[in-house]
Amino acid sequence: MSSAPEAGPLLGLVLFALAAAAALLTRLGGLGLGREVLVAALRAVVQLTLVSLVIVAVLRNAGLTTAFVVGMIVVAAVTAGRRITGSARRGTGWALLPIVAGVVPVMGLLAATTLVPSRAVAILPIAGIFIGGAMTATALTGRRALDELETRRGEYEGGLALGLMPRDAALEVCRSAAAFALVPVLDQTRTVGLVTLPGAFVGVLLGGADPIEAGTTQLLVLIGLLAIEAVAVLITLELIATGRLTRSGPGAG
């Protein structure tokens, strides 16, 4: 008997109820994200439905697998760039750099050491987890760093008055805030197995592997994410400090 929820009217009803509850709670709480919650839920349904329909063909073809991974990276860069600068066109190019710089070396290491089999069914899910982590770290770092530079503008200008270069003055202001982007992955790594059983661990178990294999896979994912997100945070911070990633609109710069 399958352990996955059965697709059907009941699943649709439960998903709708959960999304509606989340949207209502955020609206009643004054968070102003009710519409975004509903849109995100709808997009998830549509996107995962489409992916489910094409994933078999993707996994059977190395070229399609590569194109799929490249597509994930591009979407991640667009999302992070828009979150940081307020404009996908303005931010995507620079947001691509920390994501690629974090993900490619780690995936290359895992492939070169054959710790991850060179099969699409093994590479694709891990690449997706890594790309998602890099996207989140990039977006959080960029937003927090730019927020700090705006709210602590006086400290930044004070640093310039003391003779600091613009990059160094910006780093003094926003470095500590940017470090918070690593908190989610640090907490997840610290509490793995105690608070949560992450997706890679559960997925490998459901695929028929033994708990040791599932544990080693999850360790690769978690420690890999630490390295990837550290790279993404540092590169994004550098892009902010050197003025390459800035917000569009009146408050930019």
N, C-alpha and C positions, 0 to 999 in steps of 0.2 A: 504494500500500500504506500502510495506517495505521501511524503511529509509536506509537500507544498500545498498552499491553499488552492482550492478548485476554482477555476475561472468560471464566472457565471453571474446571475443577477444578485445573489447574496453578497459576493465579493464587491460588486459595484456599489451596492447599497452601503456596505460598511465603509468603503473608501470615501464615498460622498459624505457620509455622516462625520467621519474623522476630519476631512478637509473643511467642511462647514463649521464644525466646532472650533477648529484652530482659527479660522477666519473671524468667527464671531468673538472669540476670546480676545484676539489681538485688537479688534475694533473696540470692544467694550473697555479694554485696558488702556485705550488711548495711544496704542503703539503706531497706528496709522499704516498697518501692513495687511489689512484684511484682503484687499484686492490682490496684492502680491502673493499671498498665501494661496488663494484660489487659482490664480494664473499658474503658479509653480506646480500645484497639484495636477491641474489639467495638462500642462506640458509634460509632466512626468508620465502620465497615463498614455498620451499620444506617442511620446518618444520611445518609451519602453515597448509599446505595442509594435511600433515599426521595427525597432531593433530585434524584437523576438521573431519577427517575420523574416528578417534578412540574415540573422546571425549564423544560421547553418551554412549558408552560401559563403559568408565571410570566413568562417573557420575552415572551410575546405580549400581556400585559395590564398596562397601566401601574398599575392599582390593586393587582393582585397583586404586582407588583414592589415597590411602596411598602410593602405589608404585609410582604413578605419581609424587606426592609431593616430595618423597625421590629422585626420578630421577632429578627433578628440582634443588634440593639442591646440588646434586653431580655435575651436569653440571655447576651450579653457582660457586662451589668451584674450579672446573677445570679451568674455565675461569678466575676467579680472581687470582688463583695461577699462571697461565701462564703469566698473565699481570704483576704480581709483580716480579716474579723471572726469567721469560724467559723460564721456563720449567714446564709443567703441572705436571710431576712426582715429581719434587722437591717441588712445592709449594702447591699442592692440599690439602695435609693432614692438614697443618697449616691454610690454607685459609678456610677450612671447619669450624674451631672453631668459628671465629667471626660471620659467617653467621648463624650457628645453635644457638649460644648464644644469638643473637639478635632476631631471628625469633621465636624460640620455646616458650619462655616465653610469648611473646605478643600474639601469636596465642592461647596459653593455657589459658591466661586471657580472651580473647574474647570468647572462647568456654565455659569456666567455668561459665562465667556470662550470657551465652546465648544471648549476644548481637549479635553474629553471629550464625544463626541457624545451627544446627549440620547436615546440608545437604551438599552433595558434591558440588552442584551447587552454594552454598554460600561460602563454605570454599575454594574451589580450586582457584577462581580468586583472592581472597584476599591474599591467601598464595603466589600466583605467583607474585603479586605486592610487597609483603614484601620481598620475596627472591631476586627479582630483585634489590630492593633498597639496601639490605644488600650486594649483590654482587658488585654493583657499588661503595658503600662507602668503602668496603674492598679493591677493586682494586685501587681506587684513593688514599686512605690513604697510601697503601703500596708503590705505585710508587712515590708519592710526598716525602714521608719520606726517601726512599732510594736515591732519587735524591738529597735531601738536604744533606744527610750524605756524598755523593760523592763530591758535589760541595763545601761543607763547611767542608771538612776534617780537615783543619787546626784548625778550632774552636773546633771540637770534640777532637782533640789531645791536644789542649790547656786546655780544661776542664779536661782531664786526668792528665795533668801536674800539675793542681791546686789541684789535690787530689780527683776529682769526680770519682765515680764508673762508669764503662763503660755504664751501663744502664742510669744513671743520665746524663752523658755527651751527650749521644745520644738523650735523651728526650729534653734537652736544645736546641739542634740544630734543631730537626725535628718536635717538637710539634706544632709550629705555622703553619707550612706548611700543616701538616696533617689536621688541623682544616678546611682547605678549602674544604675538602671532604664533609662537611656538608652544603656548600653554596647552591648547587642545591635544596636540600629538604627544606632548610630554605626559599629560594626565592619562591619556589612553594607554601609553606604554607602561606607566607606573602601575596601573590598575588592571592590566590585562589578566584575565583568568580569575580575578577577585571580584570585580564589579561587572565586567562585560566579557562576553565570548564573541570576539569580532567576526566579521563576515568571512574572511579568508579561512579562519579556523573551522567555522561551522560548515562552510561550503565544501571544504576538503573532506570533512567527516561525512557529509551527506553524499559525497561522491564515492564513498566506499573505502576511503583510506583509514588507516588506524590512527589513534590519537597522537602518537609520536610524530607521524608524518604531518598531521594537521598542525601540531604545535610548531614544528620546524618551519613550515610554510608561513605561519603567522609571524614568527620571529623575523623571518626574512622581510616580510612586508612592513612590520613595525619599525625595525631598525633602519630599513631602507628609507622609510618615510622620514625618520629623524634626519638622515643625511640630506635627503632631497629638500625638505622644508628649511633646513638650516641654510642651504645654498640659496634657495629662493628668497628667504628673508634678507640675507646679506646683500644680494644683488639688487633687490628692490629698494632697499635702504640706500644703496649707493646711487641708484637712478634718481631717487627723490632728492638726495643731498646735492647732486650735481645739476639739478634742475631739468632733467630729461623727462621725468614724469611729473606733470603739474595738472591742476584742475582747470577745466575749461570754465568760461564764464567770468563774471566780475571779480570773483575772489581769487582767480588764478594768479600764481606768482607770489 
